[in-house]
Amino acid sequence: MSNGIIDLIYYFQSEANDLDNIFNKTKGFINADDGANRETALLNFLKRHIPSRTKISTGGYLFDSNGNKSKQIDLLLTNDSTLQFNQSLEFPGKVFNCTEGCGAVISIKTKLEKKDLYDSLDNLASIPLEKHFIFTNKEYSLSDLRIKRIPLKIIFAYKGQSSQKTKKDLMEYYKTHNQDKKYKFDLLIVNNEYVITNIFEKGIDPLTGQELGEGYGVWSKTETDSIGGLALFRLLMFLQEAGSIMKNVDVDLDKYYQQMHLMDPSRKKSFG
């Protein structure tokens, strides 16, 4: 008798292999479109699997109510109750959104070497994180770590250096960039190689039952040949978590309107 969990493992591992095939088809060509094709491949995978209340789009930047803007982000996850800042429905392109309206962001790299890793970390750390929410669930508050971490910050690479080298580079980066934990990455995946999770709170590893301390959890193909499929499923778990958090809050757009009112360069007199 077939087992549904085994079927899931094979299914998501085949998806990881398909992403590998996209990389292998284009790696021999020097083409400006290759990076876009790889970005589109991951985008299509996510669109086929994320809940309908969430939306994943080719990214642009995030901004806050003070006008601060992030650097370029590859993919943005929003939900169906958030304003969508799309310049065109017929010709979709780069989008942007307010920080509160975004549940997760993904930085995509073709190959994750130290320079590329630091570029991704810099981009993710540039996201302004001052937030104004109206809480529809009393269990949540601005002091809640789950709210502080929104948007969840994810790095996905098709290829990369070893997990040991990446972990060493991460520790070096954060020694020289003294950041609050809410600015740090949440999940890093090198397809079919390894996944690194930033563990912000002590807890129990659901796979091993062992206690996890704060730091980095690393899982690689040295533990399982199905690491690609498990990593993609873990990525979907993070996106679902972000969507679930966002359905418990509304964006306080009044903060944005007040600032637009004050900063309008064409304003001649006060109005409502």
Secondary structure, 3 states (H helix, E strand, C coil): CCCHHHHHHHHHHHHHHHHHHHHHHHCCCCCCHHHHHHHHHHHHHHHCCCCCCEEEEECCEEECCCCCECCCCCEEEEECCCCCECCCCCCCCCCEEEHHHCCEEEEEEEEECHHHHHHHHHHHHCCCCCCCEEECCCCCCCCCHHHHHCCEEEEEEEEECCHHHHHHHHHHHHHHCCCCHHHCCCEEEECCCEEEEEECCCEECCCCCCEECCEEEEEECCCCCCHHHHHHHHHHHHHHHHHHHHCCEEECCHHHHHHHHHHCCCCCCCCC
